[in-house]
Structure formats: C-alpha cells, structure tokens
Amino acid sequence: MSRQARSVFLTAVLTASAVVIATLPAGAQTNEGLILSGRASAAATSTSSFLTAGIAEQAPPPGGGGQRATGFGIGAKIGPLWTSYSTASGQDFNYKTSAGWEGGIWFGGNRGGRIGIMGEILYAKKKAESDSITTGSTSLQYLEIPILGRINLGSRSKNGVSVYLLVGPVFDVNLKADVDGLDVKDKYDSLDLGMLGGVGIEITRILIEGRFNRGFRNVLNSDSAGSIATIHGQSFAMLAGIRFN
C-alpha cells in the first residue's frame, strides 16, 4: 500500500471514530477516548458497556407507541354471542342460531412480547332453540374459562396499536339451564370442552376481537336424557374490552 493510500485509510478510520464518539454520552466519550489511547482500566470499560446497555434498554419498542409494556396485564371484555348446535348424522334435530352475551375479565397475554399465555374468566349466556321441539327455548348459563396462547403483532407498547391472534382450549362449566323458567340443568352435562380461535386489535388499551368456540363434548347429559341425541355447541362472539394494566 502506498504512503498516500495509507494516509487516506488512517484519516477515514479517525474520522469514523470521531463520529462514533460524538454520538455517545459524555461519560461514554471519556471512556472511549481512554480505550483509543490504550489507557482504559477494566472498571472504565465496564462502565462504558453499562451505559451502552442502558441506551439499548431505553430504546422505544418496535412499532412505536412509547415504552414497552411491562407488568401483569389485566382487563375486562364484553359483547354479543351467537350460539348454534349440531347433531350427529341421522338425528332429526334442527337447531337455530340464537343470540346471547358473554363478559368477564382477562389476564396475562405478554403485551410487551411476541408470544404469551392469556387466561379468562367469563360468564356466558347461551340459548338453544330447535325447530323439532316445541317446548320453548332453553337458556344455558356457563362459566367459561379459556386458556389461550396469544401472538402479538405490531407495537409492544400499551399505548400503541397491535393485532393479536388467540388459540387454545376452553372449559365451559354449566351453571344453570332452564326452559321458560323450568329448571332442566340435570338434562345437560356439567362440563363442555372446546377449542377457541380468534383475532383482535388493541388500540391504546381498547380491544376489539372476534372469536369462534367449537365444543367437542355432548351438551346433553346422556344418563338423564336417555341418550336420545348427541349435540355439540359452537359459538361466535364479538367482544369489546379495555386494558387496565
């Protein structure tokens, strides 16, 4: 390499070093200067690393919206619920889609990360109406407990915008069942197990989501109902909610 080329290369290195040092805090600039001069102590180098790490931690989360969400997420949600029932092949029962509602609290979800686990405790009021049975509609009340995986896309700040996906098992505990005020709880199974999937959007602590729940167990109590039918429930809900933390 010629003397002129070496001079150009050295000038470029020194200029780049000056630009880097100028962008660092004052304390870090001092330590950087010591490092370049070969007089930095182990403690000084450690301090510089600490300051650099601090700068990285204070950087805004991907997607904007302010500081990354921290702490244990908790909130509430409520909205309309549409339920329908299907029977096994060959069974002559035709159920209508009926409207109800559900609402409750949710917690977890790891808003500041990409993947999290979220639990919910919801009260769900469903209705079963059949064209084949003229005794009236059946009102079913459940304690619904989903345990969901949540995938967050977008901002990781509580004040940003994020789209999220939900999937996981849901347990429906039968609280009450009646037909026009007549208690028929013993005709229905005490527990239904299903799978829930959904998608939602969270905008500055306000949530809107759609979700589908497919039940796997027979809703009827086969011992009490005499095994006259095998009925599975499915529901779709549109929920609005708010994040408290």
TORKOL-4160 file (C-alpha; in steps of 0.2 Angstrom, whole numbers, padded with zeros to 4 digits, m for minus):
245
<pt num="1" X="0000" Y="0000" Z="0000"/>
<pt num="2" X="0007" Y="0017" Z="m0005"/>
<pt num="3" X="0010" Y="0031" Z="0008"/>
<pt num="4" X="m0004" Y="0041" Z="0001"/>
<pt num="5" X="m0016" Y="0026" Z="0002"/>
<pt num="6" X="m0011" Y="0023" Z="0020"/>
<pt num="7" X="m0014" Y="0041" Z="0024"/>
<pt num="8" X="m0031" Y="0041" Z="0016"/>
<pt num="9" X="m0036" Y="0025" Z="0026"/>
<pt num="10" X="m0030" Y="0032" Z="0043"/>
<pt num="11" X="m0039" Y="0048" Z="0040"/>
<pt num="12" X="m0055" Y="0038" Z="0036"/>
<pt num="13" X="m0053" Y="0027" Z="0052"/>
<pt num="14" X="m0050" Y="0043" Z="0063"/>
<pt num="15" X="m0065" Y="0052" Z="0056"/>
<pt num="16" X="m0077" Y="0037" Z="0058"/>
<pt num="17" X="m0070" Y="0035" Z="0076"/>
<pt num="18" X="m0074" Y="0054" Z="0079"/>
<pt num="19" X="m0092" Y="0052" Z="0073"/>
<pt num="20" X="m0095" Y="0037" Z="0084"/>
<pt num="21" X="m0088" Y="0046" Z="0099"/>
<pt num="22" X="m0098" Y="0061" Z="0096"/>
<pt num="23" X="m0114" Y="0052" Z="0096"/>
<pt num="24" X="m0111" Y="0044" Z="0114"/>
<pt num="25" X="m0115" Y="0052" Z="0131"/>
<pt num="26" X="m0101" Y="0062" Z="0139"/>
<pt num="27" X="m0096" Y="0048" Z="0151"/>
<pt num="28" X="m0095" Y="0036" Z="0137"/>
<pt num="29" X="m0085" Y="0048" Z="0126"/>
<pt num="30" X="m0072" Y="0049" Z="0140"/>
<pt num="31" X="m0071" Y="0031" Z="0142"/>
<pt num="32" X="m0070" Y="0029" Z="0123"/>
<pt num="33" X="m0056" Y="0041" Z="0122"/>
<pt num="34" X="m0046" Y="0031" Z="0136"/>
<pt num="35" X="m0049" Y="0015" Z="0126"/>
<pt num="36" X="m0042" Y="0023" Z="0110"/>
<pt num="37" X="m0027" Y="0029" Z="0119"/>
<pt num="38" X="m0024" Y="0012" Z="0127"/>
<pt num="39" X="m0026" Y="0019" Z="0145"/>
<pt num="40" X="m0043" Y="0012" Z="0149"/>
<pt num="41" X="m0045" Y="0002" Z="0165"/>
<pt num="42" X="m0056" Y="m0013" Z="0167"/>
<pt num="43" X="m0068" Y="m0003" Z="0178"/>
<pt num="44" X="m0069" Y="0011" Z="0164"/>
<pt num="45" X="m0073" Y="m0002" Z="0151"/>
<pt num="46" X="m0086" Y="m0010" Z="0161"/>
<pt num="47" X="m0094" Y="0007" Z="0164"/>
<pt num="48" X="m0094" Y="0011" Z="0146"/>
<pt num="49" X="m0103" Y="m0006" Z="0142"/>
<pt num="50" X="m0116" Y="m0002" Z="0156"/>
<pt num="51" X="m0120" Y="0015" Z="0148"/>
<pt num="52" X="m0122" Y="0007" Z="0131"/>
<pt num="53" X="m0133" Y="m0007" Z="0138"/>
<pt num="54" X="m0144" Y="0007" Z="0146"/>
<pt num="55" X="m0146" Y="0016" Z="0129"/>
<pt num="56" X="m0152" Y="0000" Z="0121"/>
<pt num="57" X="m0164" Y="m0004" Z="0136"/>
<pt num="58" X="m0172" Y="0014" Z="0134"/>
<pt num="59" X="m0175" Y="0012" Z="0115"/>
<pt num="60" X="m0193" Y="0013" Z="0110"/>
<pt num="61" X="m0201" Y="m0004" Z="0107"/>
<pt num="62" X="m0204" Y="m0010" Z="0089"/>
<pt num="63" X="m0220" Y="m0002" Z="0081"/>
<pt num="64" X="m0219" Y="0014" Z="0092"/>
<pt num="65" X="m0232" Y="0019" Z="0105"/>
<pt num="66" X="m0220" Y="0023" Z="0119"/>
<pt num="67" X="m0211" Y="0012" Z="0132"/>
<pt num="68" X="m0213" Y="m0007" Z="0130"/>
<pt num="69" X="m0227" Y="m0014" Z="0141"/>
<pt num="70" X="m0222" Y="m0022" Z="0157"/>
<pt num="71" X="m0231" Y="m0030" Z="0172"/>
<pt num="72" X="m0245" Y="m0042" Z="0173"/>
<pt num="73" X="m0259" Y="m0037" Z="0160"/>
<pt num="74" X="m0277" Y="m0037" Z="0166"/>
<pt num="75" X="m0293" Y="m0030" Z="0159"/>
<pt num="76" X="m0311" Y="m0034" Z="0155"/>
<pt num="77" X="m0322" Y="m0038" Z="0140"/>
<pt num="78" X="m0340" Y="m0040" Z="0135"/>
<pt num="79" X="m0350" Y="m0042" Z="0119"/>
<pt num="80" X="m0364" Y="m0052" Z="0110"/>
<pt num="81" X="m0363" Y="m0071" Z="0107"/>
<pt num="82" X="m0371" Y="m0081" Z="0094"/>
<pt num="83" X="m0374" Y="m0100" Z="0098"/>
<pt num="84" X="m0379" Y="m0114" Z="0087"/>
<pt num="85" X="m0380" Y="m0133" Z="0090"/>
<pt num="86" X="m0377" Y="m0148" Z="0078"/>
<pt num="87" X="m0382" Y="m0166" Z="0080"/>
<pt num="88" X="m0374" Y="m0182" Z="0075"/>
<pt num="89" X="m0378" Y="m0189" Z="0057"/>
<pt num="90" X="m0395" Y="m0197" Z="0056"/>
<pt num="91" X="m0403" Y="m0187" Z="0071"/>
<pt num="92" X="m0418" Y="m0177" Z="0067"/>
<pt num="93" X="m0415" Y="m0161" Z="0077"/>
<pt num="94" X="m0413" Y="m0144" Z="0069"/>
<pt num="95" X="m0407" Y="m0130" Z="0080"/>
<pt num="96" X="m0407" Y="m0111" Z="0076"/>
<pt num="97" X="m0393" Y="m0099" Z="0079"/>
<pt num="98" X="m0398" Y="m0089" Z="0094"/>
<pt num="99" X="m0391" Y="m0073" Z="0102"/>
<pt num="100" X="m0384" Y="m0071" Z="0119"/>
<pt num="101" X="m0369" Y="m0062" Z="0128"/>
<pt num="102" X="m0354" Y="m0065" Z="0137"/>
<pt num="103" X="m0342" Y="m0055" Z="0148"/>
<pt num="104" X="m0329" Y="m0055" Z="0161"/>
<pt num="105" X="m0310" Y="m0052" Z="0165"/>
<pt num="106" X="m0294" Y="m0057" Z="0156"/>
<pt num="107" X="m0276" Y="m0058" Z="0162"/>
<pt num="108" X="m0259" Y="m0061" Z="0155"/>
<pt num="109" X="m0255" Y="m0061" Z="0137"/>
<pt num="110" X="m0237" Y="m0054" Z="0137"/>
<pt num="111" X="m0241" Y="m0037" Z="0129"/>
<pt num="112" X="m0223" Y="m0032" Z="0128"/>
<pt num="113" X="m0218" Y="m0048" Z="0119"/>
<pt num="114" X="m0222" Y="m0058" Z="0104"/>
<pt num="115" X="m0229" Y="m0073" Z="0112"/>
<pt num="116" X="m0239" Y="m0075" Z="0128"/>
<pt num="117" X="m0252" Y="m0085" Z="0138"/>
<pt num="118" X="m0268" Y="m0077" Z="0142"/>
<pt num="119" X="m0282" Y="m0083" Z="0154"/>
<pt num="120" X="m0300" Y="m0078" Z="0155"/>
<pt num="121" X="m0315" Y="m0080" Z="0167"/>
<pt num="122" X="m0331" Y="m0076" Z="0158"/>
<pt num="123" X="m0350" Y="m0078" Z="0161"/>
<pt num="124" X="m0358" Y="m0084" Z="0145"/>
<pt num="125" X="m0377" Y="m0084" Z="0142"/>
<pt num="126" X="m0382" Y="m0095" Z="0128"/>
<pt num="127" X="m0399" Y="m0101" Z="0120"/>
<pt num="128" X="m0404" Y="m0117" Z="0112"/>
<pt num="129" X="m0419" Y="m0116" Z="0100"/>
<pt num="130" X="m0425" Y="m0131" Z="0090"/>
<pt num="131" X="m0437" Y="m0132" Z="0076"/>
<pt num="132" X="m0440" Y="m0150" Z="0081"/>
<pt num="133" X="m0445" Y="m0147" Z="0099"/>
<pt num="134" X="m0460" Y="m0135" Z="0103"/>
<pt num="135" X="m0457" Y="m0134" Z="0122"/>
<pt num="136" X="m0449" Y="m0117" Z="0121"/>
<pt num="137" X="m0431" Y="m0111" Z="0120"/>
<pt num="138" X="m0418" Y="m0117" Z="0133"/>
<pt num="139" X="m0407" Y="m0104" Z="0142"/>
<pt num="140" X="m0390" Y="m0110" Z="0146"/>
<pt num="141" X="m0378" Y="m0101" Z="0158"/>
<pt num="142" X="m0359" Y="m0106" Z="0158"/>
<pt num="143" X="m0344" Y="m0101" Z="0167"/>
<pt num="144" X="m0332" Y="m0100" Z="0153"/>
<pt num="145" X="m0313" Y="m0102" Z="0156"/>
<pt num="146" X="m0302" Y="m0101" Z="0141"/>
<pt num="147" X="m0283" Y="m0104" Z="0142"/>
<pt num="148" X="m0276" Y="m0096" Z="0127"/>
<pt num="149" X="m0259" Y="m0093" Z="0118"/>
<pt num="150" X="m0258" Y="m0075" Z="0111"/>
<pt num="151" X="m0247" Y="m0070" Z="0097"/>
<pt num="152" X="m0244" Y="m0051" Z="0096"/>
<pt num="153" X="m0241" Y="m0042" Z="0080"/>
<pt num="154" X="m0237" Y="m0023" Z="0080"/>
<pt num="155" X="m0232" Y="m0011" Z="0094"/>
<pt num="156" X="m0227" Y="m0019" Z="0110"/>
<pt num="157" X="m0232" Y="m0003" Z="0120"/>
<pt num="158" X="m0249" Y="m0002" Z="0129"/>
<pt num="159" X="m0252" Y="0014" Z="0121"/>
<pt num="160" X="m0248" Y="0008" Z="0103"/>
<pt num="161" X="m0258" Y="m0002" Z="0090"/>
<pt num="162" X="m0256" Y="m0021" Z="0090"/>
<pt num="163" X="m0265" Y="m0035" Z="0081"/>
<pt num="164" X="m0266" Y="m0052" Z="0090"/>
<pt num="165" X="m0271" Y="m0070" Z="0087"/>
<pt num="166" X="m0279" Y="m0081" Z="0100"/>
<pt num="167" X="m0279" Y="m0100" Z="0101"/>
<pt num="168" X="m0282" Y="m0113" Z="0115"/>
<pt num="169" X="m0294" Y="m0124" Z="0124"/>
<pt num="170" X="m0309" Y="m0118" Z="0133"/>
<pt num="171" X="m0319" Y="m0126" Z="0148"/>
<pt num="172" X="m0337" Y="m0122" Z="0149"/>
<pt num="173" X="m0344" Y="m0126" Z="0167"/>
<pt num="174" X="m0363" Y="m0127" Z="0166"/>
<pt num="175" X="m0371" Y="m0115" Z="0180"/>
<pt num="176" X="m0389" Y="m0116" Z="0175"/>
<pt num="177" X="m0401" Y="m0122" Z="0162"/>
<pt num="178" X="m0420" Y="m0118" Z="0161"/>
<pt num="179" X="m0434" Y="m0119" Z="0148"/>
<pt num="180" X="m0446" Y="m0105" Z="0150"/>
<pt num="181" X="m0442" Y="m0104" Z="0169"/>
<pt num="182" X="m0442" Y="m0123" Z="0172"/>
<pt num="183" X="m0425" Y="m0129" Z="0179"/>
<pt num="184" X="m0418" Y="m0143" Z="0167"/>
<pt num="185" X="m0400" Y="m0142" Z="0172"/>
<pt num="186" X="m0399" Y="m0161" Z="0176"/>
<pt num="187" X="m0403" Y="m0163" Z="0157"/>
<pt num="188" X="m0387" Y="m0155" Z="0152"/>
<pt num="189" X="m0369" Y="m0160" Z="0155"/>
<pt num="190" X="m0360" Y="m0151" Z="0168"/>
<pt num="191" X="m0344" Y="m0148" Z="0158"/>
<pt num="192" X="m0341" Y="m0144" Z="0139"/>
<pt num="193" X="m0323" Y="m0144" Z="0132"/>
<pt num="194" X="m0319" Y="m0135" Z="0116"/>
<pt num="195" X="m0306" Y="m0126" Z="0106"/>
<pt num="196" X="m0306" Y="m0107" Z="0103"/>
<pt num="197" X="m0298" Y="m0097" Z="0090"/>
<pt num="198" X="m0299" Y="m0078" Z="0087"/>
<pt num="199" X="m0291" Y="m0062" Z="0081"/>
<pt num="200" X="m0291" Y="m0045" Z="0089"/>
<pt num="201" X="m0284" Y="m0027" Z="0088"/>
<pt num="202" X="m0279" Y="m0017" Z="0103"/>
<pt num="203" X="m0278" Y="0002" Z="0101"/>
<pt num="204" X="m0271" Y="0012" Z="0116"/>
<pt num="205" X="m0279" Y="0000" Z="0129"/>
<pt num="206" X="m0295" Y="m0003" Z="0119"/>
<pt num="207" X="m0298" Y="m0021" Z="0112"/>
<pt num="208" X="m0310" Y="m0027" Z="0099"/>
<pt num="209" X="m0310" Y="m0045" Z="0094"/>
<pt num="210" X="m0319" Y="m0059" Z="0085"/>
<pt num="211" X="m0318" Y="m0077" Z="0091"/>
<pt num="212" X="m0325" Y="m0094" Z="0087"/>
<pt num="213" X="m0328" Y="m0108" Z="0100"/>
<pt num="214" X="m0331" Y="m0126" Z="0095"/>
<pt num="215" X="m0337" Y="m0138" Z="0108"/>
<pt num="216" X="m0331" Y="m0157" Z="0107"/>
<pt num="217" X="m0342" Y="m0165" Z="0120"/>
<pt num="218" X="m0361" Y="m0169" Z="0120"/>
<pt num="219" X="m0370" Y="m0154" Z="0128"/>
<pt num="220" X="m0384" Y="m0166" Z="0134"/>
<pt num="221" X="m0382" Y="m0177" Z="0150"/>
<pt num="222" X="m0383" Y="m0194" Z="0141"/>
<pt num="223" X="m0388" Y="m0203" Z="0158"/>
<pt num="224" X="m0403" Y="m0191" Z="0161"/>
<pt num="225" X="m0408" Y="m0188" Z="0143"/>
<pt num="226" X="m0408" Y="m0207" Z="0139"/>
<pt num="227" X="m0395" Y="m0205" Z="0125"/>
<pt num="228" X="m0408" Y="m0198" Z="0113"/>
<pt num="229" X="m0396" Y="m0187" Z="0104"/>
<pt num="230" X="m0378" Y="m0181" Z="0103"/>
<pt num="231" X="m0377" Y="m0162" Z="0102"/>
<pt num="232" X="m0362" Y="m0151" Z="0100"/>
<pt num="233" X="m0362" Y="m0132" Z="0103"/>
<pt num="234" X="m0352" Y="m0119" Z="0093"/>
<pt num="235" X="m0352" Y="m0100" Z="0096"/>
<pt num="236" X="m0346" Y="m0084" Z="0088"/>
<pt num="237" X="m0343" Y="m0069" Z="0099"/>
<pt num="238" X="m0339" Y="m0050" Z="0095"/>
<pt num="239" X="m0331" Y="m0043" Z="0111"/>
<pt num="240" X="m0325" Y="m0026" Z="0116"/>
<pt num="241" X="m0314" Y="m0023" Z="0130"/>
<pt num="242" X="m0301" Y="m0012" Z="0140"/>
<pt num="243" X="m0284" Y="m0015" Z="0147"/>
<pt num="244" X="m0281" Y="m0009" Z="0165"/>
<pt num="245" X="m0263" Y="m0013" Z="0165"/>
